[in-house]
């Protein structure tokens, strides 16, 4: 499939895939609203305008806009803290902000955390710099956390604020800021900006711009195709990318030199794209999903439909499987992978029968218990795995294990080389089960339902939705992703690991500079990861693996090391 992607790019004379889902600033297209929003953000960053709120629907380009902003202000001596997960307590928020800015502190005292932050900000100002905190998905912030952010804005000198805060969120953020009980915070928001979807003309320009950046001809899509692309995507950049990417694959497969209405219509039909983009379910709902239920993440459903058939190595943050003792099932519209062969059809039925003969909650509890045992050498007590609901992320956190949920390809899963809880879909409509993928051995896959079971790869891939939930050990306590502009002791540790992996030269500087981003890019390319130059959790996992000195369970270790007899 790697060859197929290469042929796709070569066929259209492209240097790169023009419609990647990663927020690459190089592909930033500034429509009228985006251009004005960028100008407002740039002014706010350089003038220190207190609070700034940028809102927009899922996929309208908020994150891409901010990444471009960070790139533009890289030389301005601005310390940047980027908070990806805003579901925090007020104390955790302070700890995260300090960690993002490279301020070492282990205390849980709010006063000590704020005092340390204030000292850092004063030193930064004395050095001619400033600090900015960017909070993504800010519509999920609790009232107490928002109030804590407001109090941080009180850190100031006689003439100016020491800390600037940029809130990025979906339209619900505007409603939150307009609540009467948050009027003090609302009054401090100096700039508000709403990113709207692209209009028809801007959609045309957007597609042509991305094609030019990728080295292709801007008229690969004819005018009518672009009109239909706008209608099916609603002008949402992310959906434009998804449908356009698929349309180009259709065009390549059919030997078309350009994409017309037929290619776009076919792509939209295959992807199930509607003219009204779906909105995501709230995190509070996702964290209450039942065992055996499909984890519905509406914002990425169409992306998953694109990713698995093409086997692009993209990942999406997913909520952990929080099991409850119920058989309620919700439909997960994700692909199965490669079609089953005739010889695997009977095996698929056998696996489905085994899955349906077991209790969903018990299957999930068995998977989590065994996964923890593989990492720690000891299974958790039944009192923990019998708890209702069964919170997978919390169980791992008690044992210093970090959690990651992702959409992966089979090749990338083996590259990561960690056992994982996988989601398998049974023959019952909408019924998804969580089981442990324990080993990949000699062309066979070992899954644990009620006991270990060896199945062929084709049969497994037909049932697997592509979603995994895994534990990993963050030995260096990074606790976050890194991108351009980050600095501090954690970045130095990251650079040491990159040096150990042979992709970075020189001594650690503690600054996430161009050389560091290039080293991360090299690592990502060599392991087949999504390439963006940012040290995401997935990249950190591979980096720990490359160091080869950290203990961990392996998904692909030799059969001779198996300690249990696998059931037929």
N, C-alpha and C positions, 0 to 999 in steps of 0.2 A: 504493500500500500504506500510505502515511502516512495517507491518508484512511480506510482500513479500520481502522487502529488507533484513529483518533479516533472513528469510529463505534462501535467496540467499547466504548470508555470511556463515550461518551455514552449508548449503549443501556442500560448497566447503571448509569447515573447515578454514574459514578466521576470523581474529580478526577485520578486517577493510575492506572497499572497496578499492581495490588496484589501481583503475584507476580513482580516483577523479580528477576533473578539477582544484581544488584549488592548488596553488603553495606551497605545503608542503615540506620544506627542508628535512624532514625525508625520502622522497621518491626520493631524488635527485640521478640520475644516471649520472655519469661522463663518457660520451663517450670521444673519443680522443680529439675532438675539445673542448668539454665542460671542460675536465680536464685541457687542456692548458689554456683555457679562465679563468677558476677559479683561476689557479695559477697566471696568469697575474694580475687579479683583486685583489687578496690577496696581491700581492707584491705592487701594486699601492696604495692600502688602507693603508698599513703599512709604506710605504716609502714616501707617499705624492707626487705622480708623476704628479701633475697638472691635465690636462684634460685626460680622458679616454673615448673612444667611443666603445661600444659593439653593433653590429648590427646582425640582423638575421630575417628570415621570421616570420610571425605570428605563434605562437605556438611552436617555437623551444626551448623555455625554458629560455629566458632572465630573466624574473622576478623570476623564481624559483632559478636561479643561484645567483641572487643578494640577495634573502632572505637567502640563505645558507651562503653567504658571510657575511651578517649582523650577523647571528648566530655565525659564526666562530670568528668574531672580537668583540663580545659583551663585552668582558672583557678588551678591549684595550683602554678604555676611549676615544672613538670616538663619537662625537656628530653627529647624522645623520639626515639630512632633506630629505624626500622622496616626490618628486613632481609627483603626478599622472596625473594631468591635465595641460599640458604645453601650452594650448591655453590661454595665458595671455599677458597683456601688460608689458613693462619693469618695470613699477611701481608696478603692481600686482605681478610680479615675485619677486621683492625685498621684498614686504610685505609677500608673501608666504614663502620665504626662512627664513625670520626672525621669522615668526610664527612657522615654522617647528622646528626651533632651540630653541624655547621658549623665544624669545626676545620680550618683550611687546613694541609695537609701533603702534600708530594710525595715524601717519603722512602720508601724500602723497608726502612729499618732498624726492626726491631721495637722496639728500645729507644727510639728517638726517637719512634715512634708512641705507645708506651705513656706516655712522659714527657709528651707533648703532651696526651694524654687525661687524665692525672692532674692536670695543671695546670688543665685545663678543669673537671674535677670539683670540685677544691678551690675554684675561683672560684665555681662554681655553688652550692656549699654555703655559702660566705661571703655569697652574695646571697640566702640563704634558700631555695634551690631544690635539686632533685635531678635525677638522670638515670636513664632507663630505656631498656634495649635490648630490643626485641621481635624474636625470630627466628621467622619463619614457616617451615612445612615443615621443622621441625627434625629430623625423622626422617632427613633426607638428609645431616646433618652428619657429616663424617669424624671419626674418633677424635682426630686432631691438632687439629682445629678446636674440638671440645668441650673438649679439654685447655686450649686457649688461652683459651676462655671461663672455665674454672675459675680460671685464673691471674688473669684480670681481676677476679675477685671478691675478690682479695687487696688491691685498691685500697680503702683504708679509713683512717679516723682511729682514735683510741683508743676511740671510743665507737660508731661505726657504719660500715656499708658505704657507699661513695661511689657505687657503681653497682649497679643492680638489673637482672637479666636474666630475661625471660619467654620460655620456649620453647613454641611452638605446634607440634603435630605429630600425625600419625596414630598409631594404637595401637602401631606399631613403635617409637615413641620410648620407650615404657615399657620395652620389651625391651632397647633400647640402654642406657638408664640403669641397668638391673639387671645389666649385664655386670660380671664381677669386675674387669676392668682399668679400669673407670670408677667404682669404688666411692668414690673421693675426691670425684668430682663428685656422685654420687648422694647422699652424705651432706650435701651443701650445698643440696639441693633442699628448701626449707622447706615448700613447698605443692605437692601434686600433685592434679590434678583431671581426671576423665574425663567428657567430655560424651557422654551416651548419646542415642540417637534418642528422639523423642517417643513417649509411649504413645498409645493410642487417644483418650483424653479430651483430652490435650494437643494432639493433631493437630486435633481439633475446634476448640479454643480458638485455636490458632495461625492457622488459616484465617480464623476469624471476626475475630480481631484485625487481620489484614492488610486485610481488607475494610473494617473500620471506619476504619482509618488512611487508606485510599484514598478515603474518603467514601461508600462503598457500604453496602448493607444486609448485616448479618452473616449473614443466613439465605439468601444466594444459593445456597448448597449445602445440600441437605436432609441429614438425619441419615444416611441410607443411603449417599448419595454420599460423605459424609465418612468413613464406615467403609471404603468401598472405596478411597478416596484413601489412607487409612492403610495398608491391606493392600498396595496396589501400590507405595507409596513406602517401606515399612518404617519410617516415622516419620522419615526423613531430610529435614530442611527443604528442602534444595535440590531434591530430587526431588518433594516436595510442590508447590513452586513451579512446576516444569516441567509436571507433570501438570495442576495446577489451572488454569494459564494456558491450556493447550491445551483443557481442558474448557470454559472460558469462551468460547473462540473457537468451539468446536463448538456450544455453546448459542446464541451470537449468530447463527451461520450458520443454525441451525434455528429461530430465532425463539422460543427458550424463555425464559421470565422467570426461571426458576431452573434450577440444575444438579442433575440426579438421577443415579441409577446408570448410565443409558445414556450420558450425556455423559462421565462419568469412565471408564467401561469403554472407550468409543470412543477417548478421548484416550490412555489407557494402551496400547491396542492399536496405535494409529498410531505411538506413540513407542517401541514395543517395550519398555516398562517391565516389569521383573520384580519379583517380591516380595522378592528378595534383591538389594540394590544392588550393582553391580559395583565392584570395587576397582581403582585405577589401576595401570598397569605402572610399575615403578621407573624413575627417570631413567637409571640405568646401562644398562637395556635400550633405552630410547628413543633414546639417543645412539649406539646401535649399529645402528639400523635401516638396511636396505639400500635402494639406489636402486631405484625401481620399486615399493617396498613402501609400503603404506598406513601412515601414522603413527597407531598405535592409542593413543589416550589415553582409557582407559575411564571416567575420572571425568567426561569431558565429552561422551561419545558421545550420550547422551540429549539433552543441551542442544543439540548441533548439529542433531539431528533436529527440535528445536523452532524453533531460530533461523532456519534458512534458509527454510523454508516461509513463515514470518511476516515474514521480512526485517527482524527486529529488529536494530538496530545494536549487537550485543554482540560483544565480542572475548574470546578465551581464549588464555592463554599456551600456545604449542605449541613442541615441540622442533624444532630446525633439521633439514633433510634431510641426514643424514650418509650419503653414498653409498658403497657398496662395489661392487666389480666382480662382481656376481652378479645373477641374474634371480629371486631369491627374492621372492615377493609375499605380502603380508599384507592382509587385508581391512580397508578403512576404511569403516565404516558411517556415511557422511555423505551428505547429500542432493545432488542434482544441480542444483537450481534449477528454473527454469520448464520445463515440458514442451516438447519440441520440436514445431515445426509441421511439416506435411507437407513444406514446401519445405526445411526444415533437416535432415530425416532423412537424405537422401542426403549432405548435407555432413558430418553427424556421422560417417557411415560412412567418408567420405574422410579425415577427421582421424584416426579410429581406425586406419585402415590405415597412415597416415603414421607414427603413433606406434609401432605394432607393428613397423614396418619398420626402426626405429632401436634401437640399443643403449641400455638404460636409463641406464647409467653415462655414456655419451657425451652423451646428451641433457641429463642433469643438469650435467655439466661444461661443456657449451656454454652453458647458461642462466646458470650462476654466472660464467663467464668474461665473458660479454657484460654482465651486470649490473655487475660490477666496472668494466668498461671505460666504461660509461655514467656511473659516478660519478667515476672518476679520470682518464679519458681514455686509459688504457692497460690492455690486457688482461694478466692475470697470466701468467707463464711457464708453459709446458705442464708443467714439472716439478711445479708446485703443483696444477694441475687434474687431473693424471694420478695423483696420490697416492691410495693406497687404505688407509683410507677417505678420502673427500673431505669435509672438515669445513668447512661453509659459514660457520659463525659465526667460526671461527678465521681463515679467509681474509679476512673482512671486518675483523676486529679488527687484523690486521697493517697495514691501510690506514686506520685510525681511523674505521671504519664500524661503527655499532652494528647489531645484528640484532633483528628482531622477527618472530615467527610469530603469526598470528592467524586467526580465523574472521571473515570480513567479508561484507557484502552488496555487490552490484555498485555501488550508489549510494555507499556509504562508501568503497569502493576508489577510485572516481573522485574523491571528495572529498580523499582523502589525496594523490592525484595523483603517485604514485611508481611507476615500473616495478617489477614484483615477480615472483618465482618462484611459479607457481601449480601446484596439484596437479590433474591431469586424470585421470579414470578411463577406461580403455579398455573395450572390449567383453568383455575376458577377465575372468572372475570374480576379484575382489580385486586386479587389476593397476592400480596408480596410477603415473603418470609426472610428473616435475618438468620444466616448461618455463617459458620466460620470457614473461611478458606485457609486451610492449614498448611498445605504443601502443594508444590507443582513438581511432579517426579516422572521422568521418562515419558513425557507426553500425556500423562494422566494428572488429574486434579483431585486432591483429597479435601473433601468438605466434611464438616461435622454437623450432622443433624441431631439425632439422639445419640449416635455414635459415629466414628469415622466411616466415611464411604468414599470409595475410589470411583471416579467417573472420567469419561473421555473429555478432552478439551472441547470438541464440537458440541457435545451435549451440554456441558457447562455453559458455554458461550450462548447457547440458544436460550437458556433460562436466566442468565445473568442480565440485569438491567444496566450494568456498567457502573453502578454506584457502589462505593466502598466506604466503610467506617473503620478507621484504624487508630491504634495507639503508636506513639513514638516518644522517645526520651530526649527532651531538650536539655542536654547535658550542660551546655554553656549558659542556660537560662536566658536565651534571647527573648522569649515570650512575645515576639512580634515579628512582622516582616520588615525588611529594610529596603529603602529606595534612595534615590539621589537626594542629598541634603541631610541625611541622617548622620549623626556623629556620636562619639562617646566610647566608653569601655566595651560595650557590646559589639560595636562595629570593629574595634581592634581584634576582638576574639574571632569575629567572622573572617577578618582578613588573615588571621593566623591559620585558620582552617583552609582558606583558599590557597595559601602558600603551601600548606602541607599537601594539598591535592595537586599541586604543581601547575596551577593556573594563574598565580599571582606572584610577582617578584617584589622584592624590597621589604622594608620593615613596616609593620602596621602603623598607620597614621591616625586611626580613629575617626577618619572622615570618609564617608561614602562618596568617593570621587569618581572620575571617569575611568581610571584604571581598575577600580574595584568593580564598577558596573561591567566593564569589558571582561574581567575575570569571571564574573557570575554568568555572563552571556556565553563564554567559552564552555563553562561547566554545563550549562543548560543544553547547549548544542550537542556536547559529547554524550550526554545521557538521554537525549531525545525528549527533554522537558519543554514546556512552553517557553519561548525565548522572549524575555522582556527586560533582562538586566536587573531585575529586582529579586532580592533574596527572600522569596516567599517561604512559607513552612515546607512546601513540597521540595523546594530547592535546598533548604536546610537539611531535610531528611537525607537527601542524596549526598550532601556534603559530609554529614556524619558517617554515612556508609563508606564514602571514599577514604575517610581517615583510617578506617579498618582497625581502630583501637578501642571502639566503644562496644560493649556487650549488647547484643540484641538477638532476638529470634530471627531465623531466616525462612523465607518462603520457598527457596529453591535449593536448600542444602541437600547433600547426597542422601540417597535412600538408605545407606548403611547406618546413618545416624538416627533413623526412625526408631522410636522407643515403643511404639504400639503396633499391633497387628491391625491392618486396615481391613475393614469388612468388605466383602465383594458386593 
